[in-house]
Amino acid sequence: MAELQPEGATAPEKVKIRNLSDTGILVDTASILDRGDRVIVKLKTIGPVAGRVAWTQGVRVGISFDAPIDSQAARQQVRSENTEAPRYARPAVAPRSSDWRVRPL
């Protein structure tokens, strides 16, 4: 996922990345863009990248970057300093103790 902000737009839109290279990106977007429109693509590990719409076909938009990026760096996962799983992702199992009993039904 990335954020796409057309020139003159007030807020970015979340878009799905379909393909990424050093010189461009293919995304699915709900925005109506025309060939030649200026955009900013915000990639999580790289940051904002300026570009121009090269082509559109339905919801798919091809964007050519103004300057090449390191696409391998963009593919790296964002890592958190917190090594413990968030509470909602932990198993909902209570620890057993010696006084733990199963209640008959």
N, C-alpha and C positions, 0 to 999 in steps of 0.2 A: 504494500500500500504506500501511497505517497499523497502529497497535497498539490493541487494545481490551482494557480491563481492567474486568470487572464489579466492583461494590462487594463487598468481602470476598474477592476472588480474590487469590492470592499472586503470580501472574505474569501479564503481558499476553500476548495472543495476536495473531499477525499476521493481519490481515484484508485482503480486497480491497475497495477503494472502488469502488462502482458509480455513485454520484451524490453530489454535494456542493453544498450551497447555504449561504447565510449563516446559516440557522436550523436546518439538520440535515444528516444524512448517511445514505446507504444503503450497507450493507456486506454481504459474504458472510462468514459465520462458522460455525465448527463448534461454538461454545458454544450451550448451550441456555439461552435467555433468555426471560423473560416480559414482557408489557406492563407498564410501570411500573418495571422494574428500573433502578437507577442504574448508570451506566457512566462511564468516562473514556476518551476517544479521544485518542490521541497522534498528532498530525499533524506530519510532519517539519519543515515550515517555520514552524509556529505554536506547537507544543508541546501540552501537555495541555488538553483541552476537556471540561468536565463536561456530562452530558446524561442523558436518560431514554429508555428504549425506548418508542417510540410504537406500533410494530406489528411483528409477525413473520410470515413466510410461508416455511416451509421453512428454507433456509439464509440467506435474506435477512432483514435486520433494519433497520428504520428507526429512527433515533435523532434526537430533538429536543434541540438544544443549550439549555442554561440561559440563555445570553446569545449574541447574534449574533456571528459572526466575519467576517473579511474572506476570503471564499472565493477571491478572485483571488490573494491573498497565499499561500493554502494550495496553489494550483496551480503556483506558481513552483518551478522545479527547484532542488535543493540544489546549490550550486556549491562545488567544491574549489579550494584555492589552487594545487594542483599542475596545471600546464597540460600536462604530458607524459602520454601514454597509459601505463597500467600495462604492465609487461613482458609479461603474458599476452595483452594486446590488440594488441601490435605484430606486424607481419608477420614470419614466420620465414624471412627471406631474408638470406643472407650478403652482405656488400658485396663487390663485384668488385675485384680488384687485377690488376696486370700479370702476376703469376706464377700466376694462376688458370687451371687447365686442366680440361677435361672428360675424364674417364677413359673409354676405350672399354669397352664390355661384350662 
